[in-house]
Amino acid sequence: MSRIKLAAVAAAGIEAVVKRELQDLGYETQVDNGWVYFDCEIKDIPIVNINLRSSDRIMLVLGQFNAYTFEELFGKTYNLPWEKWITKKGKFTVKGRSIKSKLYSVPDCQSIVKKAVVEKLKDKYHVDWFEEEGAEFTIQLIIRKDEVTLAIDTTGSREGLFKRGYREKSVESPIKETMAAALIQLSFWRDDRLLMDPMCGSGTIPIEGALIGINKAPGLDRNFESEKWPAVLEEYWDEAREEAAKKIEPDKKLKIIASDIDPKAVKIARENAKKAGVEKYIDFKVMDVKDVQLPEEYGILITNPPYGERIGEDEEVVEILKTIGEIFGNDDTWSNYIITPERNFEDLYGKKSNRKRKLYNGNIRVDYYQYYGKKKR
């Protein structure tokens, strides 16, 4: 079977998490500008789409080359094997961006790439017009310092990997599922320790924790655009889903507490957990964070507190962040992880973090503050 190159797209700051996930699946990786590259076979397209927790999407890399003129861009794009993937009735679009390159006009570059692909398919299929009624293919064009990368999105342009299928309802400014999974994997949490989110919102962090705890693949209950591609055989998808299903550990005893002051948020979180198939692993409570009492030692706090812009009152945010430090920061057995855009968080918490990681929650620049508790004996 011929080898292909894939790239798992990672949000800024979590490339190392995605790299580790891929290595755990058995792939050798290379990271460059937020893309984690790996060589594999076509049958691996379903495997990584179904199993990766923290990547945003999986790209099929068709080619990488330097281009300084439109003529070069057209010719080198034309030479790539588009016909191996895009069908005669396939519908395809080109999305692009250019960074510090001579070919800086993105619309012009998109048009050139589209024309080159059309001409290649015309020559291969011996047609002058395409119906574009079949499977969808989204071509990603990236030009960075004159180096061109052309790839096809295997996940689906409208529904990235964060679309697990369980979160039909959410509260304002939720955290993405992929980011929540990354936060958990960056923590000390293991399935034998208590995980708590006292501001759970729509429940994303506890739900992702439960999915990790029982080893349920995040993409098991959804579909992907490349399932419609003839080149990715249906049997590959069936095999990948069967293997993922075999790894689920439904009898796992997990200790996960999800609470929120808003009864509506807790109701939504419970509904989302039920849809994800993990409701029974999470203890849901309606509770103000000020009323939290730590139920045991050596727990793990992972939370995404409300931002000032989310609840409209900065004073209220300040009090919440202070409360986190007073309750969770005063037990030195607990390890606490807080993602927030508040630049003076450490002052409010009352202690400098052991580590601070710069991330982006959507378009919001945030920091992930990590406080390490004592090691459990």
C-alpha positions, 0 to 999 in steps of 0.5 A, spaced: 500 500 500 502 506 498 505 511 503 501 518 504 503 524 509 498 526 514 498 532 518 494 533 525 493 541 526 494 543 533 492 549 536 498 554 538 501 551 545 498 544 544 503 541 539 506 537 544 500 534 546 498 532 539 505 529 538 504 525 544 498 522 542 500 520 535 506 517 538 502 513 543 498 511 536 505 508 533 507 514 528 513 518 528 512 525 528 515 532 526 512 538 528 512 545 524 508 551 525 502 548 528 502 542 524 504 535 526 506 531 520 507 523 520 507 518 514 502 513 514 497 509 509 490 510 507 487 506 512 490 510 518 486 516 515 480 513 519 484 511 525 487 518 527 480 522 525 477 517 530 482 517 536 485 523 536 483 528 542 487 534 542 488 536 534 483 540 530 483 536 524 487 531 519 490 534 513 492 530 507 498 533 505 499 533 497 505 537 496 510 542 499 514 546 494 517 553 493 513 558 489 515 565 487 511 566 481 503 565 479 506 560 473 510 556 478 504 556 483 500 553 477 505 548 474 507 545 481 500 545 483 498 541 476 503 536 477 500 533 484 496 527 484 489 530 485 486 525 481 488 520 486 483 523 491 478 528 487 473 524 484 470 526 477 463 529 480 467 531 486 466 538 489 472 542 491 474 549 494 480 552 496 482 556 502 488 559 503 493 564 507 499 567 505 505 569 510 511 573 509 511 571 501 512 574 494 505 571 493 501 575 498 494 576 494 490 570 497 484 570 492 489 570 486 493 564 489 486 561 491 484 562 484 491 559 481 490 553 485 483 552 483 485 553 476 491 548 476 486 542 479 481 543 474 486 543 468 489 537 471 482 533 472 480 535 465 486 532 462 485 526 467 478 525 466 477 527 459 471 532 460 470 540 460 465 541 465 464 538 472 458 536 475 460 537 482 455 533 485 459 528 489 463 528 495 466 534 498 474 536 498 476 542 501 483 544 499 488 548 504 493 552 501 498 555 505 504 559 503 509 561 508 516 565 507 515 562 499 514 555 501 507 552 499 503 547 502 497 544 499 493 539 503 486 536 503 482 536 509 480 529 511 476 531 517 471 536 514 471 543 513 465 545 517 466 540 523 473 539 525 475 534 530 472 538 536 465 536 534 464 530 538 457 530 537 455 530 544 454 538 545 448 540 542 447 545 547 452 549 551 453 556 555 456 562 553 463 562 551 464 554 552 471 551 551 472 547 545 472 539 546 479 539 543 482 544 548 479 541 554 482 534 552 489 537 552 488 541 558 487 534 562 492 531 558 497 536 560 495 535 568 497 530 573 490 527 573 489 519 572 483 515 572 484 513 580 484 520 582 479 525 583 477 530 578 473 536 579 471 542 575 467 547 580 465 552 574 463 546 569 459 550 564 456 545 559 460 540 562 466 539 557 472 538 561 468 533 566 466 529 559 472 529 556 475 527 562 470 521 563 472 519 555 479 519 557 478 515 563 474 510 560 478 510 554 473 512 549 475 514 542 472 522 541 470 521 534 467 514 535 460 517 535 461 522 529 462 522 521 467 525 517 468 528 510 473 523 507 468 517 509 465 519 502 471 519 498 472 512 494 480 512 496 478 511 503 475 504 503 469 503 507 472 497 510 478 502 513 472 506 517 469 499 520 475 496 522 478 503 525 471 503 529 471 496 531 478 497 534 476 503 538 470 500 541 474 494 543 478 499 547 473 502 551 473 500 559 466 501 561 467 498 568 472 503 570 470 507 577 472 514 576 471 520 581 469 526 577 465 532 580 462 537 575 458 543 579 456 550 577 452 555 580 447 556 574 442 550 575 441 551 567 448 550 566 448 543 570 442 541 566 445 542 560 452 539 562 448 533 564 444 532 558 451 533 554 454 527 558 448 523 557 449 524 549 456 522 550 455 516 554 459 518 560 453 521 565 454 515 570 461 517 571 460 524 573 457 527 579 453 533 577 452 538 583 448 545 583 453 549 587 457 556 588 464 555 588 465 559 594 461 553 597 466 547 595 469 543 600 474 538 598 472 531 599 479 528 599 486 529 598 490 529 592 485 531 587 485 535 581 482 541 579 481 543 572 477 549 570 475 555 565 473 560 570 468 565 567 471 571 564 470 579 565 467 579 558 462 573 559 459 575 565 460 583 565 462 584 572 470 584 573 469 585 580 465 578 580 471 575 576 476 577 581 472 574 587 471 568 583 479 567 582 480 569 589 476 564 592 479 558 587 486 560 591 483 560 598 479 553 597 484 549 592 490 553 593 490 552 601 491 544 600 498 542 598 496 535 596 491 538 590 494 540 583 490 545 580 490 547 573 486 554 571 485 557 564 484 564 564 485 571 560 486 575 567 494 577 567 494 578 574 491 571 576 497 569 580 496 575 584 489 574 585 490 566 587 495 568 592 501 564 589 506 564 583 504 558 578 509 552 577 508 553 570 504 557 565 503 555 558 500 560 553 494 558 549 488 560 545 481 559 547 478 560 540 481 567 539 482 569 546 489 569 548 489 565 555 494 562 560 494 555 563 496 556 570 499 550 573 500 548 580 503 542 582 501 539 589 505 533 593 506 527 590 501 521 592 505 516 596 
